[in-house]
Amino acid sequence: MRLSDVTAPGQYAGMAVSPDFRDLVLDQLAALAPQIKRMFGGAGLFRDGLMFAVLDDDRLYFKVDEASRPRFEAAGMGPFEYAEGKRALGYFEVPADVFEDSTQLVEWAQTAIAVAVSKSAAKPKARRKRAIGK
């Protein structure tokens, strides 16, 4: 099955992620055994508890950083927008030619997973507040 077999302009208007697209993504990324969670009308793909991809409007977006973003931009791909003009800067759409080549898609996904791990490690740990008098 190809990406174009499950997506067409306006085909899923009002439906954030069609079952066919979800299944195709999971099939293409089977080597990574990602977990999928519905969220905000779309879905997130997770590996080891870290989100590395977003599915929305039957499109796949991978987490990016300063080093990986140019690869997406060079392919003419743009950032994920959760609402008209509201960008989630950390995710860019996967090019169709990459999506249709499962080997290449897994490589790009591994980069997105590495970005998620790196960004998670860079976040300061939340400090627990101590109760007064202790």
Phi, psi and omega in degrees: 000142180251159178306317182293342178288336183247353180233140175207148181308125177075359184299322184242039180307126179086352179250117187294313180218117180284152177302322180297316180293313179306312181295322179295316178299312181297324177293315181296330182254018184305326181299337181264349181048055180288154172262147180240137178228133176288138178200137175049038179084350177240217177207156175243146174256134185234150172221125181054038176080001181249132179281128180238354181207156177235137171247127179203138180051040180056042174227150181248131180235133178255149176294138182231164170225187182299328182282324184268337182304318182302330178298319179288316180297321179297333178273003178080019183265151182245176182283159174292132175243119181279346173204162181311113178080000180256104186265139168263097192298342185276001184226137177234148181293141179278131178297146182301320181294327176288316181303320186280349178253100188300326179296313179293320180298318178297320178299314179295321179295321178297324175295317179297322178296317178299321177297315180299318179296314181298314181292326178294318180293331182282342181286135176292142178291139178293134179268135177284136177281137178272142178292147179296135178091003179251000000 
